């Protein structure tokens, strides 16, 4: 660990919604800072002028706050190293561009996209790794100046030293070594004047005092470039750790096709932030106890040594498990507020009579993981229950029409135990043979909330109607 204060960062580009991989990166950086009593910084890397949008900036701020990942330095919070949007840091970048050019470490490149593509094609054909061939590296300064004054478009490249080895100790993957001859001079300022990622990302980390950077393994090859750049500028580099790739159940990179969800989609579906945090904290990280933990607990068990190098596989069932635990931890008022605030909340209020709302919530809470399931139970109990499936129909046939006809006669009995005892005595059925067909007749499914609560919620009229309908259905199956 560095002797300076631990400062981590999350530096998203506002070009779309934050998905699970981004959320995990933000979480791990926040947990490391929290554990070390350090600072978690947020920086908006909005240098892509065409794709960056203000609505995505606000969305990502909202998403992080929803998860409880509050930042101690950055947008809307402030700090000593602002501004925290790269689009507002142009004057800062200009000073460092000038320093590199003055020292002969930056030079204008006039190569077009077509020329660069052709060079890469030739290199691949020769079995070489594509890299900049150095076309403009030896241009005489007066010629370069003349072309610039003539209005010719040029990017700015960093002159990579030759014959060196760039070595660093990755926080996740251990010792790493890269030959500078394999890198090639890279662009640090695009021809439109905007900073390239290699430059602005590394520079801002150094200027903002970031000590540790946890980011995806797809950035591993970027690190030697950024280390060379910061060394040339005389700036301290953070320590880098590259997180394992997040993959779907099929082993391919996580995407919409195989389960990836955005923070907005998770929130709108009704996932609780605590569930998402508990799940993500264990994706590619062995968190220790498999018990539900709050943010402080997750931070306490977070360790760089527990970060895995193998791809982390997304498992929707595990996310559901943590969601179930999080819902179970809600008290009655919080459970009601959660459902009421969901996108199904208005429909729930329409379908469930206000006088029965508390009883309904108490009835279903052990059978609800997401709000959509509460809406389904509202339909089953206060609307027309869905038609039973093949297995449920078989149970109705087995019970027979006489069983349900007898049950319908006693549907006015409010105490389920008394009702069931009389029905059992009259029909000779006990246990599962008695209660399973009753549950199916009343709810359309073989599984669900405590039957006594369902019995009470339905009331005499609906109980009788459903039992009579079951008798007709069973009779149709027994010609």
N, C-alpha and C positions, 0 to 999 in steps of 0.2 A: 504493500500500500504506500501511496505517496505520503510525504510528511505534510503537504499542504492540505487545506480543508477539502474534503470530498465534495466535488461539485459534478453532478451529472446533468445531462440535457436530453431533451426530446426536440428534434428539429424537423417537423413535417413540412411537406410542400402542400399548399392548399389547392390541390388540383382534383380533389374528389373526396369521398367519404373515407373516414378511418376504418380500416378492416382489422380482423383479428391479429394479423401479424404486426401491424403498427401498434395496436393496443398492447400487445405483449412487450414490444420494445419499450414503449412508454412506461409500462408497469415495472419492468426490471430496473430501468434507470431510476424511477421514483423510489423503489424499494431499497436500492443500494444507498441512495442519498439519505433516506429515512433511517436506515440501520446505523449509518455512520454519523448521524447528527449533522449532516451536511446540507447542501442546497440542490434543489431540483429546478433546473432552468428550462424555460420553454422559449424556443426561437422559431419564427415563421420564415421558412426559406421560399420566398415568393418571387424568385428571379425569373421564373418562366412567365413572361408577360402575357402570352396567349392563353395559357391554361389556368393560371392562378385567378381565383375569384374570391371576392370578399365574403360571399355567403359560405364558402368552405372554411374560411378563417373562423367565422363565428360558430360554425358547426363543430369544428374540432375543439374550440374552447369549451363549448357546451358539453361535448362528449367526455372530455377529461374531467370536468367538474362533476358530471353525472357519476363517474367512477370514483370520485373522491381523490383523484390524482392532482391535488392542488400544487401549483408551482410557486416557488418562493421568489423567483426573479423572471421577468418576462412581460409580455403584453398584459395590460390592464393591472399590473402589479408594480411594474417599474423596477429600478435597480441601477447600479452604477455603470453598467456597460451598454446601455441602450444607444440607439433604438434597437428594438428586438425584431424588427422586420427587415429582411435583407434588402427589400426594395427601397428602404430609407437610408441605406448605409453606403451609397455610392461614393460620397466624398472620402470616406474612410478607405474604401477599396482603391480609389485613385492614387492615394499617397503610397500605397504599397506596390501598385503597378509601376509607379514612377521609380521607386527604389530598386525594383528588379531590373527595369530597363537601364537605369543609370549604372548598375553594377554589371551589366552585360549578361544577366540571367534571364531576361525576357526579351523577345524579339518579335516583330510583326511577321505574320504569315499570310501570304496572298493566295494560297492554294484554294481552288474552288472545291465544292463538294464532289463534283464529277472527277476532278483530278485525284482527290484523296481516295475515292471509291476505286478508281482504276489502279492506284498504287496498292491498295489492299488486295485486289484481285490478283495482281501479279505476285505478291508475296505468298498468298495462299497456294497459287499454282506452283511456286517454287518450294513449297513445304515449309514456309517460314510463318512465324506468328505475325499477324498484322500489327504494324506500328508505324508511326510517322517516319518517312524516309529522310527527313532533314532537308527537304528541298530549299526552304527559305532560311535555313540556319546560317548559311555563309553569305547572305546578301550583304554587299557593302552598305554601310549606314547611309551614305548619300543617296544611293539608289532607292533604298527603302523609304527615305524621307521624301524623295521626289514622287514616288508612287502614292504615298499617303497624301501629299499636297495636291495631287491630281484627282483626289477623291476616290481612289481605288479602295475597295473594302478589304479589311485585314483583321484577322484575329490576333491575339497575343499569345505566344507560346512560352512555356517555361523551358529553359535549357537544362536538360537532365545531365548531370556529370557522368562521364564514361568510366568504365572499369571499376565501379564500386559495388559493394554488397550492402543492401539496406536490411538490417536485422532489427527485430523487435520481439518482445515477449508478449504474445497475445494473452489477454486475461482469460480466455476460454480455451484456446487451441495451443498454447505454449509457444516455444521458440519458432520464429518464422524468418526466412531469408529470401531475399529477392535480388537478382542481378540488375543493376541499373541499366545495363546494355540491352535488357529485354523490355524496357519500359517505353522508350521513345519520348521525344519532347511532346508535351501535352498542352492543350489549350487552357488558358486560365482566364481569358476574356474573349467572348465571342465577337464576331464581326459586327454585331448590332450594338456592341458596347456593354452588354450584360455580363456579369461574372459567371464563370463556369463553376460547377459544383466543387471540383477539386480545390479551387482557390477559396471561394467564399466560405465554404463549410469548414475548412481547416483553419482559415484565418480567424473566423469568428470564435471558434472553439478556443483558440489561443488567447485572443483579446478579451474574451469573457471569462477567462480563468477556469475553464472546464478541465477537470482532472481525470475523469474517467468517461469513456464513450462506449456504450454497449449498443451495437447495431447489427443488422443482418449480415450473414456470411457472404452475401453477394457484394458487400463492400470491401472484402478482404484485399482484393487486388488494388483497391484505391489507396490503401494505407501507405504503402511505400512512396507513392507519389506525394501524398500529403506530408509525410515525414521529411522528404527532401525539400519540399517547398517551405515548411516552417523552419528548417535548419538554415536555409538560404536567407530567410528574413530575420534570423536571430531570435525566434520566438519559441517558448516552451510548448512542446506537444503534449496532449493528453495521453493517457494509456488507453489502448484500444482493446476491445473484446468483441469477437464476432459470433453472434448467436446462431444456433442451428436453424436450418430452413424449416418452415412450417408446411407440412404436407397434408393432403386429404387422406381419407380412408384407403384410397386406391394407390397411395404412395406418390402421386404426382403433386406438384406445387399447389398449395391451397388456392382455390379460386371459387367463383360463383358456382361453377359446375359441380364441385365436390364438397360444398358445405360452407364456404367462406361467407361471413355475414359482416355487415358494417355495424358500427356502434349504434347508429340510428335504428337499424333493423332489429338489433337485439333489444333496444329500449322499447320500441314500438310493439314488439312481440310480447313484452312483459317480463323479460329477464331482469332480475334484480342485480344491481351493480356488484353486490357482495358475491353473488354466484359467479359472475364473469371473472372477478378478481381471483377467487379461489381456484377456478379452473385454469385460467391463464398462468397463474403462479406455478403451476405444476406441469406446464407444457415445455418440455426440454429442461426442466429444473426439478430435482428431487427435493421436495420441500420438507421431507421428514414426516411429521404426523399427518395422517389422512383425515384429520378432524377439521371442521369448519373453523376458520380463523378470520379475525378482523384485520384491517390494514396494518396495525401495529404488530399483530401476531405474524402476518406474512413477512413483514420486514425483519422481524427477529429471526426467522428461520431462513431468510435469503442468504445465499452464499455463492460467491463466484466459483468456488470449487465444486459446487453442486450443479453447475450448468453443463449440460450434455453437449457432445459434439455431433451425435447422430441426429438425423431429421426428427422433428417432433411431430407425431401424427395426431391430427385433430380427430376427436371422438365425440360425436354429438350426444351419445348416451352419457358420457361423463359430465358434459355440460349440464345435461338434464338432472343428473344426480346432485350436483352442487346447487342447482336451482331448487330442487325439492327440499334440500336441507335449509336453504335460505328462506323459503316460504314457511317452513315449519317453525322457524325462529320468530316469525312475526306474531305479535300479539293481536287480539281480535280487532282493535282499532286500526292497527297498521295494515292488517290483511284487508280490511274493508277499504281503506284509503288507497291501497295498491290497486285493487280491482276497479275502484271508482275512477282512478286517474288513467287507467288503461284505455286503449282505443275502443275496447268493447264495453267500457263503463256505461255509456248512454244506453246501449241496447240492453244491458243487464237491468238498468233502472226501469226500462220499459216493460221487460218481461216478468220481473219479480215484483209482486205487490209490496208496497212500502211496509205494510203491517207485518209481512212475513220475511222481510229482508234479513234481519238479524238471525232468525232461525234458519234461513236458507244458507247463509254464510257459515254458520256453525255446523250445518249438515255436510257441506261439501268440502270444507277446508282441507281435510286429510286426503282428498282425491283430486286436488287441483295443483298443478305445477306451473301452468301458464293461464292467463286470463281467458283464452279461447276455450279452455276446458270448463271454466265456470259458466260461460255462455252456453256451452253444450248442455250442462246440467240444468240450467234455467229452462232450456227448451224441453228437456226430458220431463221435468217436474211440473212446469206450468204451461206447457204447450202440448202438442201431440208427440209422444215418444217415437223415435225412429222405429221402423219395422225391424223385428228381431232377425238376426242372422240364422244361418242353417243350424248351428249348434243350439241356439236358443229355441228355435222351432221344434227341434227334437225333444227338448226338455218339456215344452208345452204339450206335445203329443203324448209323452210318457205320463204326464200328470192326468191328462184326460179332461173332457168337458165337465164331468160331474164334480171334479175337485174344485174347479174355478166357479162353477155355479153355486156350490156350497159356500165357498169363500165370499162370493158376492152377497150372499144373504146376510152375512155377519159383518159387512164392511162398515157398518155404523159404529162398531166397537172401537173406541179411541185408544185403548191399551193394547199394544201389539201382542204382549205376552198372553193376555187373556184370550185374544182372538186366536192366536196360534195354538194354544192349548185346546180350545174347543174344536178348531179345524182338524187338529191332529187326531183327536178322539173320534171325530166323525168320519175321517178318511183313512185312518190307520197309517198315516205318514208321519215320519219323525225326522229331525235334523235337516240334513241337506236336501233330502227328498221332499221336505215340506217347504223350506225357505227358498231354495233355488227357483222353483217355478213361480213362487210369489214375487220374488225380486224381478224376474224377467217380465211377468205380467204388469208390474207396476212401473218399471223403468225402461224396459226394452233391452236390458243388458244383464249379464250374469254377474257383473262386478260393479261395485260402487259404494256410496256412503252407507253408514249404519242404517239398517232397514227400519229401525224404530223411528229415527228422525225422518226418513222418507215417508213413512206411514203417517206421521203427524202432519207433515207439510202438505201432503196431498188432500187430506180432509175426506169426509165420508163420501161425498158425491163423486169426486174423481177416482177414489179407490174403487167404488162400486162400478163405475163406467169401465175402468181398465180391466177389472176382473171379469166383467161380463164380456168384454171384447176378447179376452183370453179364452173364455169358455167357447165363444163362437169359433175362434181360430182353431182350438183343439178339436172342436166338433167337426170342422171341415176336414181335418186330418184323419178323422175316424168315421168314414162314411157308414 
